[in-house]
Amino acid sequence: MRSIRLLPVAVLLGAALAVPVTSPALAAPGDAAFSPAAGRLDVDYAGYLAKHDIVYNRPNTNPDYGLTVGNGRTGAMVWQAGGLTMQVSNVDASQQTAFGAGLVNLATTPAMDSSYSTYQQRLSLYDGTLTTKYDADRTVTIMGQPGSEVMGVHIDDTRGGVSSVTLELSLWDVANLANSGDVPDINTWRQVSSYADASGAGISRGQADPQKFGYTLAATVEGANYSASVVNNSRVRLTITPTSSYTVWFTASTRLNAAGNNSVNQAKTALSAVKATGYPSTYTAYRNWWHSFWGKSFVQYGGLGGDADYLENVYYLSTYLIAAGGYGNYPYHFINGVFRATGDQTKWSNAYWYWNQRDVYNSFLASNHVDLMNTFNNLYSRNYTALKSYTRTRYGVDGLWVPETMGWDGNARGTVGSDYTKNILSTGYEAAYNMYLQYRYTNDDNYLRTVAYPFIRETAKFYSRMLSVDGNGKYYMANSNAHETYWNVPNAITDLAAVRSIFPIAIQVSQQLGADASLRPEWQRVLANLVAYPQQNGAYQPHQPPPAPTRNNENVASELIWPYNVTGIGAPDYQTALNAWNSRPFPYGNVWANDAVQAARLGLGDQTFDGVKRMLRQYQNYPNGFTGNTNGVFEYHGVNLSAMNEALLQSYNDKIRVFPAVPGNSSFVGKFTLLAKNGFLVSSEREANETKYVGLRSQWGATAHVVNPWSGQQVRVRRASDNTILLTTTDAEFEFPTAGGTTYVVERTAKPLTSYATTRLTGSPNQGAKALSGAASTLGLDAGGGGGLVNDTDVAYDSNWFATTNRGYGDYNDDTHHSTVVGATANYSFTGTGIQYLSERNGDMGAVDVYLDNTFQATVDLHADGARQVRQVVWQKSGLSAAQHTVRVVNRSTSVGMIDAFRVTT
């Protein structure tokens, strides 16, 4: 990640009907949903996920708010602009997914969105579809073909008098295309070609890219006659004969995945094949693919006045966003992804940054989507040879170093030229450790032997060569970066933690595989003589003193907790790790902050819950779940996924621990089926502060090590197939052997699972926007006026206010107005029944007075220690008469007073 910059103003008209989410009555403390036969929770996934659909009840014309739909490789971000418009991308189309594939626009005469009385656009998470309905006579369904690069738009339009239908594919102006993709020759991407024939029409670029990237965006029609034409070099058109039901198929076919790297032929072949299969069969296969995806795990994180349910909604939306573009040959890029509406403009990265990418991916082992994690790991394992060679060239040692900032082919151009990253040594450890975790979750011995262990071994060899030895025989790291924040320091704690983590694994796996016995004595010697972690005042420090200048805002010492996984609940150094977390210098310092995950690993349930809420309040700026923050896009989605998984289930230290970090409030409702290390599918339920049982489905027969959820109470382990009691104990932790494909129940002897009534978890479809307390943004849009955004020109400022733009913090419209002049005044007139005032909070800020209709309301303190807080609702008023009102903000001091936005309830 890069160093951050400073920053924006606006007026936010709130969704009139957006209300806090209410807790669903899906079960009761006397119910249990565990199915012993299936070894998992009994869930009506269709009903349950429908309550988390994202719903727009009015047409959205803002591209930033576009809803998202994808088939795992190709995705589209959809909004209303002269018809239904979408920007299409493919994860493998260009290096690091830097360049979008183009725009697709469907337009009819009269317009689809004309003369209607009801409207709803629904992102159905369970089906993976985006459906737009105008009254009962117009429905547009966007879906895809699983396992391909093809998407479809199915139109049912029974209106009379439709005179024309057009489907256009186009590109924005590429003449000034910047090299955000770090491509060898940018001119190969400025050259655009097109075709139109009986098979359809398409546009192509990157066709001469020497690294074999490039693509063709093409379309055809099923179920209606059409003609194809080239409008100009970067725009083609299908003119469709109006009919009541037809399907437009489009593809972003990549050269990388095409026979002979011919994306034009690939596009024509793919479109012909899907057209021959037909819409009904393809639609069924697509929905079945998503149904199978969701069926692999389950999470309920509910209650707490509705806020937890909002977090749960974001959990499922975030999972969809990543999975919808996560099945390509290359990873889902942390900024580019496959979803954006900004043409070719990315944000700031032209490489994969491990720090940011790990945030996106690390939750998917627990949620039983190891195939997604494999896509991330494969980026590094496929570049093993190149990385080995570069390590020898750069460091003159036999081992493996991974650049923190790495291109698709293993190049380190973005790392070695940057003082922030060029001396980070621990990235190779993280990559190796994640490969080892993939093995521990799959028991794939071949993967361990051929992929994970070579990476582990070479990482350990690299550290053995890079460590120095003092006069007492102690191994230490003389000079490296503690991530990006502390440069060229001795004994970076990340390096010491990497050694303490990966060396025992290297020793154990080499013994398991009967390999490299000659290397073990050195690894054991290093472990036995490694210097201690730097400490001060009972807390871990990022490096050995003296203090180094702070270059970025990472909480480096907390890395030991997550993702380095060398401490946590029950660890001998727990208090030191807790002290380090409590004294971390940058709480929730950016969109990639992993504080909430670390809180979960420390067993801090309330802090985990508050941390995820804080991340959403700061960074979820748009009703589609996206952020306006310029430092990232998808990282906070992945961080929240990891935090919630870790709050419900932990197994990082080979101990199965259920509900280790859930809120203490008795209204919290938690239920899950998640995957633990060693192949255990674990299910449990908690209501009214009571954990009901622990269900374990053993996939390959490992020994289960369980932490007793009912401290001091007698528990028993029962085999579900024949109810045989295998173990009875009051121990705080216990082990028992398992057989593959067998389900076990851990239950209290005094209150077994059978004492609960059987239930099935379900829900009702969401029909509107949802709100999180204290947050400016909603999930979804409601129909009534409100929810739209206007810029700061609608606020009247006196001459003592100053506008700042391109701030990059996540303020609305990326700008604010601020003043350091006492008495500086700003006025905004509105018509509505309520208003919220939004601002940043920061350490350099002071107090402002708020007046409503010339009556003093409150003095609002904008000062906050720690990390900058963005889009905070700092004052609000409801229950006003439905009339015109004026709010006035007056700065009280020479500290910074600020206005970011207003939200009006009509």
Solvent accessible surface area in square Angstrom, and as a share of the most:
residue,aa,sasa,rsa
1,M,1,0.00
2,R,55,0.20
3,S,37,0.24
4,I,60,0.31
5,R,107,0.39
6,L,117,0.58
7,L,1,0.01
8,P,0,0.00
9,V,0,0.00
10,A,0,0.00
11,V,0,0.00
12,L,10,0.05
13,L,49,0.24
14,G,1,0.01
15,A,9,0.07
16,A,26,0.20
17,L,114,0.57
18,A,24,0.18
19,V,90,0.52
20,P,77,0.49
21,V,21,0.12
22,T,112,0.65
23,S,59,0.38
24,P,39,0.25
25,A,106,0.83
26,L,24,0.12
27,A,29,0.22
28,A,42,0.33
29,P,69,0.44
30,G,45,0.43
31,D,31,0.16
32,A,5,0.04
33,A,1,0.01
34,F,11,0.05
35,S,27,0.18
36,P,55,0.35
37,A,95,0.74
38,A,52,0.40
39,G,0,0.00
40,R,48,0.18
41,L,5,0.02
42,D,49,0.25
43,V,9,0.05
44,D,36,0.19
45,Y,33,0.13
46,A,47,0.36
47,G,13,0.13
48,Y,0,0.00
49,L,0,0.00
50,A,16,0.12
51,K,20,0.09
52,H,2,0.01
53,D,5,0.03
54,I,3,0.01
55,V,0,0.00
56,Y,0,0.00
57,N,26,0.14
58,R,47,0.17
59,P,36,0.23
60,N,9,0.05
61,T,99,0.57
62,N,49,0.25
63,P,48,0.30
64,D,55,0.29
65,Y,11,0.04
66,G,0,0.00
67,L,2,0.01
68,T,3,0.02
69,V,0,0.00
70,G,0,0.00
71,N,3,0.01
72,G,0,0.00
73,R,45,0.17
74,T,0,0.00
75,G,0,0.00
76,A,0,0.00
77,M,5,0.02
78,V,0,0.00
79,W,19,0.07
80,Q,8,0.04
81,A,50,0.39
82,G,71,0.68
83,G,10,0.09
84,L,6,0.03
85,T,10,0.06
86,M,1,0.00
87,Q,2,0.01
88,V,0,0.00
89,S,1,0.01
90,N,0,0.00
91,V,1,0.01
92,D,0,0.00
93,A,0,0.00
94,S,1,0.01
95,Q,0,0.00
96,Q,4,0.02
97,T,1,0.00
98,A,0,0.00
99,F,1,0.00
100,G,0,0.00
101,A,0,0.00
102,G,0,0.00
103,L,46,0.23
104,V,0,0.00
105,N,31,0.16
106,L,6,0.03
107,A,29,0.23
108,T,13,0.07
109,T,72,0.42
110,P,59,0.37
111,A,40,0.31
112,M,12,0.05
113,D,46,0.24
114,S,37,0.24
115,S,111,0.72
116,Y,68,0.26
117,S,99,0.64
118,T,84,0.49
119,Y,18,0.07
120,Q,44,0.19
121,Q,3,0.02
122,R,40,0.15
123,L,1,0.00
124,S,19,0.12
125,L,0,0.00
126,Y,40,0.15
127,D,28,0.15
128,G,0,0.00
129,T,5,0.03
130,L,1,0.00
131,T,27,0.15
132,T,2,0.01
133,K,106,0.45
134,Y,1,0.00
135,D,44,0.23
136,A,110,0.85
137,D,47,0.24
138,R,6,0.02
139,T,29,0.17
140,V,2,0.01
141,T,14,0.08
142,I,1,0.01
143,M,0,0.00
144,G,0,0.00
145,Q,37,0.17
146,P,34,0.21
147,G,62,0.59
148,S,21,0.13
149,E,12,0.06
150,V,0,0.00
151,M,0,0.00
152,G,0,0.00
153,V,1,0.00
154,H,22,0.10
155,I,0,0.00
156,D,55,0.28
157,D,9,0.05
158,T,94,0.54
159,R,39,0.14
160,G,75,0.72
161,G,68,0.65
162,V,25,0.14
163,S,80,0.51
164,S,41,0.26
165,V,2,0.01
166,T,34,0.20
167,L,1,0.00
168,E,25,0.11
169,L,1,0.01
170,S,8,0.05
171,L,14,0.07
172,W,56,0.20
173,D,114,0.59
174,V,16,0.09
175,A,66,0.51
176,N,134,0.69
177,L,12,0.06
178,A,72,0.56
179,N,68,0.35
180,S,25,0.16
181,G,0,0.00
182,D,35,0.18
183,V,7,0.04
184,P,70,0.44
185,D,59,0.31
186,I,28,0.14
187,N,75,0.39
188,T,12,0.07
189,W,0,0.00
190,R,88,0.32
191,Q,115,0.51
192,V,18,0.10
193,S,57,0.37
194,S,35,0.22
195,Y,34,0.13
196,A,36,0.28
197,D,61,0.32
198,A,102,0.79
199,S,49,0.32
200,G,0,0.00
201,A,0,0.00
202,G,0,0.00
203,I,1,0.00
204,S,3,0.02
205,R,1,0.00
206,G,0,0.00
207,Q,64,0.28
208,A,66,0.51
209,D,2,0.01
210,P,81,0.51
211,Q,42,0.18
212,K,101,0.43
213,F,2,0.01
214,G,0,0.00
215,Y,1,0.00
216,T,0,0.00
217,L,0,0.00
218,A,0,0.00
219,A,0,0.00
220,T,2,0.01
221,V,1,0.01
222,E,34,0.15
223,G,56,0.54
224,A,21,0.17
225,N,117,0.60
226,Y,49,0.19
227,S,67,0.43
228,A,28,0.22
229,S,52,0.33
230,V,68,0.39
231,V,62,0.36
232,N,75,0.39
233,N,84,0.43
234,S,33,0.21
235,R,84,0.31
236,V,1,0.00
237,R,79,0.29
238,L,2,0.01
239,T,61,0.35
240,I,3,0.02
241,T,73,0.43
242,P,46,0.29
243,T,55,0.32
244,S,61,0.39
245,S,50,0.32
246,Y,5,0.02
247,T,2,0.01
248,V,0,0.00
249,W,0,0.00
250,F,0,0.00
251,T,0,0.00
252,A,0,0.00
253,S,0,0.00
254,T,0,0.00
255,R,27,0.10
256,L,45,0.22
257,N,42,0.21
258,A,10,0.08
259,A,90,0.70
260,G,77,0.74
261,N,34,0.18
262,N,62,0.32
263,S,0,0.00
264,V,43,0.25
265,N,85,0.43
266,Q,52,0.23
267,A,0,0.00
268,K,62,0.26
269,T,86,0.50
270,A,16,0.13
271,L,4,0.02
272,S,72,0.46
273,A,53,0.41
274,V,0,0.00
275,K,74,0.32
276,A,92,0.71
277,T,75,0.44
278,G,10,0.10
279,Y,27,0.10
280,P,93,0.59
281,S,64,0.42
282,T,4,0.02
283,Y,52,0.20
284,T,62,0.36
285,A,45,0.35
286,Y,0,0.00
287,R,74,0.27
288,N,81,0.41
289,W,65,0.23
290,W,0,0.00
291,H,46,0.21
292,S,69,0.45
293,F,9,0.04
294,W,11,0.04
295,G,24,0.23
296,K,72,0.30
297,S,14,0.09
298,F,3,0.01
299,V,1,0.00
300,Q,4,0.02
301,Y,2,0.01
302,G,1,0.01
303,G,4,0.04
304,L,25,0.12
305,G,72,0.70
306,G,1,0.01
307,D,15,0.08
308,A,0,0.00
309,D,2,0.01
310,Y,1,0.00
311,L,1,0.01
312,E,0,0.00
313,N,0,0.00
314,V,3,0.02
315,Y,10,0.04
316,Y,8,0.03
317,L,2,0.01
318,S,0,0.00
319,T,8,0.05
320,Y,0,0.00
321,L,1,0.00
322,I,0,0.00
323,A,0,0.00
324,A,0,0.00
325,G,0,0.00
326,G,0,0.00
327,Y,55,0.21
328,G,11,0.11
329,N,63,0.33
330,Y,16,0.06
331,P,0,0.00
332,Y,0,0.00
333,H,0,0.00
334,F,0,0.00
335,I,4,0.02
336,N,0,0.00
337,G,0,0.00
338,V,1,0.00
339,F,1,0.01
340,R,22,0.08
341,A,20,0.16
342,T,63,0.37
343,G,11,0.10
344,D,13,0.07
345,Q,136,0.60
346,T,27,0.16
347,K,75,0.32
348,W,46,0.16
349,S,4,0.02
350,N,59,0.30
351,A,5,0.04
352,Y,1,0.00
353,W,26,0.09
354,Y,1,0.00
355,W,7,0.02
356,N,0,0.00
357,Q,0,0.00
358,R,0,0.00
359,D,0,0.00
360,V,0,0.00
361,Y,0,0.00
362,N,27,0.14
363,S,4,0.03
364,F,1,0.00
365,L,8,0.04
366,A,16,0.12
367,S,7,0.04
368,N,29,0.15
369,H,3,0.01
370,V,21,0.12
371,D,62,0.32
372,L,0,0.00
373,M,0,0.00
374,N,58,0.30
375,T,14,0.08
376,F,0,0.00
377,N,3,0.01
378,N,51,0.26
379,L,0,0.00
380,Y,2,0.01
381,S,24,0.15
382,R,101,0.37
383,N,12,0.06
384,Y,55,0.21
385,T,104,0.61
386,A,48,0.37
387,L,1,0.00
388,K,47,0.20
389,S,68,0.44
390,Y,75,0.29
391,T,0,0.00
392,R,135,0.49
393,T,110,0.64
394,R,79,0.29
395,Y,53,0.20
396,G,58,0.56
397,V,24,0.14
398,D,51,0.26
399,G,1,0.01
400,L,1,0.00
401,W,1,0.00
402,V,0,0.00
403,P,1,0.00
404,E,2,0.01
405,T,2,0.01
406,M,0,0.00
407,G,3,0.03
408,W,42,0.15
409,D,45,0.23
410,G,8,0.07
411,N,28,0.14
412,A,8,0.06
413,R,132,0.48
414,G,29,0.28
415,T,0,0.00
416,V,54,0.31
417,G,71,0.68
418,S,27,0.18
419,D,70,0.36
420,Y,58,0.22
421,T,0,0.00
422,K,73,0.31
423,N,29,0.15
424,I,0,0.00
425,L,3,0.02
426,S,0,0.00
427,T,0,0.00
428,G,1,0.01
429,Y,2,0.01
430,E,11,0.05
431,A,1,0.01
432,A,0,0.00
433,Y,17,0.06
434,N,7,0.04
435,M,0,0.00
436,Y,16,0.06
437,L,18,0.09
438,Q,12,0.05
439,Y,20,0.07
440,R,38,0.14
441,Y,22,0.08
442,T,48,0.28
443,N,57,0.29
444,D,62,0.32
445,D,82,0.42
446,N,102,0.52
447,Y,26,0.10
448,L,0,0.00
449,R,132,0.48
450,T,77,0.45
451,V,40,0.23
452,A,0,0.00
453,Y,5,0.02
454,P,22,0.14
455,F,1,0.00
456,I,0,0.00
457,R,52,0.19
458,E,4,0.02
459,T,1,0.01
460,A,0,0.00
461,K,22,0.09
462,F,1,0.01
463,Y,0,0.00
464,S,11,0.07
465,R,103,0.38
466,M,48,0.21
467,L,14,0.07
468,S,37,0.24
469,V,81,0.46
470,D,56,0.29
471,G,88,0.85
472,N,132,0.68
473,G,31,0.30
474,K,80,0.34
475,Y,25,0.10
476,Y,64,0.24
477,M,3,0.01
478,A,50,0.38
479,N,78,0.40
480,S,0,0.00
481,N,2,0.01
482,A,0,0.00
483,H,2,0.01
484,E,2,0.01
485,T,0,0.00
486,Y,20,0.08
487,W,45,0.16
488,N,83,0.42
489,V,4,0.03
490,P,41,0.26
491,N,11,0.06
492,A,0,0.00
493,I,0,0.00
494,T,0,0.00
495,D,0,0.00
496,L,0,0.00
497,A,0,0.00
498,A,0,0.00
499,V,0,0.00
500,R,71,0.26
501,S,12,0.08
502,I,0,0.00
503,F,0,0.00
504,P,56,0.35
505,I,21,0.11
506,A,0,0.00
507,I,20,0.10
508,Q,79,0.35
509,V,0,0.00
510,S,0,0.00
511,Q,98,0.43
512,Q,84,0.37
513,L,22,0.11
514,G,65,0.62
515,A,29,0.23
516,D,46,0.24
517,A,62,0.48
518,S,100,0.64
519,L,33,0.16
520,R,40,0.14
521,P,73,0.46
522,E,44,0.20
523,W,1,0.00
524,Q,82,0.36
525,R,117,0.43
526,V,0,0.00
527,L,51,0.25
528,A,80,0.62
529,N,47,0.24
530,L,11,0.05
531,V,29,0.16
532,A,77,0.60
533,Y,28,0.11
534,P,14,0.09
535,Q,99,0.44
536,Q,98,0.44
537,N,141,0.72
538,G,37,0.36
539,A,6,0.04
540,Y,13,0.05
541,Q,45,0.20
542,P,23,0.15
543,H,10,0.04
544,Q,75,0.34
545,P,75,0.47
546,P,105,0.66
547,P,120,0.76
548,A,21,0.16
549,P,85,0.53
550,T,76,0.44
551,R,99,0.36
552,N,10,0.05
553,N,15,0.08
554,E,1,0.01
555,N,16,0.08
556,V,2,0.01
557,A,13,0.10
558,S,1,0.01
559,E,1,0.00
560,L,1,0.00
561,I,1,0.00
562,W,10,0.04
563,P,12,0.08
564,Y,1,0.00
565,N,24,0.13
566,V,46,0.27
567,T,3,0.02
568,G,0,0.00
569,I,35,0.18
570,G,70,0.68
571,A,24,0.19
572,P,149,0.94
573,D,35,0.18
574,Y,57,0.22
575,Q,105,0.47
576,T,23,0.14
577,A,1,0.01
578,L,28,0.14
579,N,41,0.21
580,A,4,0.03
581,W,11,0.04
582,N,94,0.48
583,S,75,0.48
584,R,28,0.10
585,P,76,0.48
586,F,47,0.20
587,P,31,0.20
588,Y,13,0.05
589,G,12,0.12
590,N,6,0.03
591,V,0,0.00
592,W,4,0.01
593,A,5,0.04
594,N,9,0.05
595,D,0,0.00
596,A,0,0.00
597,V,0,0.00
598,Q,1,0.00
599,A,0,0.00
600,A,0,0.00
601,R,9,0.03
602,L,3,0.01
603,G,28,0.27
604,L,29,0.14
605,G,9,0.09
606,D,75,0.39
607,Q,77,0.34
608,T,1,0.00
609,F,18,0.08
610,D,73,0.38
611,G,2,0.02
612,V,2,0.01
613,K,22,0.09
614,R,60,0.22
615,M,0,0.00
616,L,2,0.01
617,R,60,0.22
618,Q,0,0.00
619,Y,8,0.03
620,Q,8,0.04
621,N,3,0.02
622,Y,28,0.11
623,P,9,0.05
624,N,3,0.02
625,G,1,0.01
626,F,10,0.04
627,T,7,0.04
628,G,16,0.15
629,N,2,0.01
630,T,27,0.16
631,N,3,0.02
632,G,0,0.00
633,V,11,0.07
634,F,0,0.00
635,E,0,0.00
636,Y,0,0.00
637,H,1,0.00
638,G,0,0.00
639,V,0,0.00
640,N,2,0.01
641,L,2,0.01
642,S,4,0.03
643,A,0,0.00
644,M,1,0.01
645,N,2,0.01
646,E,23,0.10
647,A,0,0.00
648,L,0,0.00
649,L,7,0.03
650,Q,4,0.02
651,S,8,0.05
652,Y,25,0.09
653,N,55,0.28
654,D,58,0.30
655,K,57,0.24
656,I,5,0.02
657,R,37,0.14
658,V,13,0.08
659,F,17,0.07
660,P,22,0.14
661,A,2,0.01
662,V,18,0.11
663,P,3,0.02
664,G,51,0.49
665,N,83,0.43
666,S,65,0.42
667,S,54,0.35
668,F,4,0.02
669,V,30,0.17
670,G,0,0.00
671,K,0,0.00
672,F,0,0.00
673,T,1,0.00
674,L,0,0.00
675,L,3,0.02
676,A,0,0.00
677,K,10,0.04
678,N,30,0.15
679,G,0,0.00
680,F,3,0.01
681,L,13,0.06
682,V,0,0.00
683,S,0,0.00
684,S,0,0.00
685,E,0,0.00
686,R,51,0.18
687,E,10,0.05
688,A,55,0.43
689,N,71,0.36
690,E,40,0.18
691,T,7,0.04
692,K,0,0.00
693,Y,0,0.00
694,V,0,0.00
695,G,0,0.00
696,L,0,0.00
697,R,71,0.26
698,S,1,0.01
699,Q,83,0.37
700,W,76,0.27
701,G,29,0.28
702,A,22,0.17
703,T,72,0.42
704,A,0,0.00
705,H,43,0.19
706,V,1,0.00
707,V,23,0.13
708,N,11,0.06
709,P,40,0.25
710,W,14,0.05
711,S,103,0.67
712,G,61,0.59
713,Q,83,0.37
714,Q,83,0.37
715,V,0,0.00
716,R,56,0.21
717,V,0,0.00
718,R,19,0.07
719,R,71,0.26
720,A,16,0.13
721,S,97,0.63
722,D,75,0.39
723,N,92,0.47
724,T,52,0.30
725,I,75,0.38
726,L,70,0.35
727,L,53,0.26
728,T,70,0.41
729,T,17,0.10
730,T,71,0.41
731,D,81,0.42
732,A,74,0.57
733,E,65,0.29
734,F,14,0.06
735,E,101,0.45
736,F,7,0.03
737,P,107,0.67
738,T,18,0.10
739,A,53,0.41
740,G,43,0.41
741,G,43,0.42
742,T,23,0.13
743,T,5,0.03
744,Y,5,0.02
745,V,0,0.00
746,V,0,0.00
747,E,0,0.00
748,R,22,0.08
749,T,51,0.29
750,A,101,0.78
751,K,75,0.32
752,P,25,0.16
753,L,16,0.08
754,T,108,0.63
755,S,67,0.44
756,Y,15,0.06
757,A,59,0.46
758,T,123,0.71
759,T,28,0.16
760,R,131,0.48
761,L,0,0.00
762,T,55,0.32
763,G,18,0.17
764,S,82,0.53
765,P,74,0.46
766,N,20,0.10
767,Q,108,0.48
768,G,14,0.14
769,A,8,0.06
770,K,19,0.08
771,A,15,0.12
772,L,4,0.02
773,S,51,0.33
774,G,36,0.35
775,A,9,0.07
776,A,2,0.01
777,S,9,0.06
778,T,7,0.04
779,L,3,0.01
780,G,0,0.00
781,L,6,0.03
782,D,5,0.02
783,A,60,0.47
784,G,28,0.27
785,G,56,0.53
786,G,9,0.09
787,G,8,0.07
788,G,31,0.29
789,L,33,0.16
790,V,52,0.30
791,N,67,0.34
792,D,25,0.13
793,T,108,0.63
794,D,75,0.39
795,V,8,0.05
796,A,65,0.50
797,Y,49,0.19
798,D,55,0.29
799,S,103,0.67
800,N,53,0.27
801,W,15,0.05
802,F,111,0.46
803,A,62,0.48
804,T,38,0.22
805,T,88,0.51
806,N,105,0.54
807,R,10,0.04
808,G,2,0.02
809,Y,20,0.08
810,G,0,0.00
811,D,2,0.01
812,Y,20,0.08
813,N,78,0.40
814,D,31,0.16
815,D,12,0.06
816,T,0,0.00
817,H,20,0.09
818,H,44,0.20
819,S,0,0.00
820,T,59,0.35
821,V,58,0.33
822,V,90,0.52
823,G,37,0.36
824,A,0,0.00
825,T,32,0.19
826,A,2,0.02
827,N,52,0.27
828,Y,19,0.07
829,S,60,0.38
830,F,9,0.04
831,T,81,0.47
832,G,3,0.03
833,T,41,0.24
834,G,3,0.02
835,I,3,0.02
836,Q,34,0.15
837,Y,0,0.00
838,L,0,0.00
839,S,0,0.00
840,E,0,0.00
841,R,58,0.21
842,N,21,0.11
843,G,39,0.37
844,D,76,0.39
845,M,4,0.02
846,G,11,0.11
847,A,23,0.18
848,V,0,0.00
849,D,20,0.11
850,V,0,0.00
851,Y,51,0.20
852,L,10,0.05
853,D,66,0.34
854,N,123,0.63
855,T,81,0.47
856,F,105,0.44
857,Q,53,0.23
858,A,29,0.23
859,T,60,0.35
860,V,9,0.05
861,D,83,0.43
862,L,0,0.00
863,H,81,0.36
864,A,13,0.10
865,D,116,0.60
866,G,48,0.46
867,A,12,0.09
868,R,45,0.16
869,Q,33,0.15
870,V,3,0.02
871,R,2,0.01
872,Q,22,0.10
873,V,24,0.14
874,V,17,0.10
875,W,25,0.09
876,Q,104,0.46
877,K,79,0.33
878,S,92,0.60
879,G,77,0.74
880,L,27,0.14
881,S,73,0.47
882,A,86,0.67
883,A,45,0.35
884,Q,132,0.59
885,H,16,0.07
886,T,44,0.25
887,V,1,0.00
888,R,55,0.20
889,V,0,0.00
890,V,28,0.16
891,N,1,0.00
892,R,124,0.45
893,S,36,0.23
894,T,104,0.60
895,S,45,0.29
896,V,24,0.14
897,G,0,0.00
898,M,6,0.03
899,I,0,0.00
900,D,0,0.00
901,A,0,0.00
902,F,2,0.01
903,R,23,0.08
904,V,2,0.01
905,T,48,0.28
906,T,82,0.48
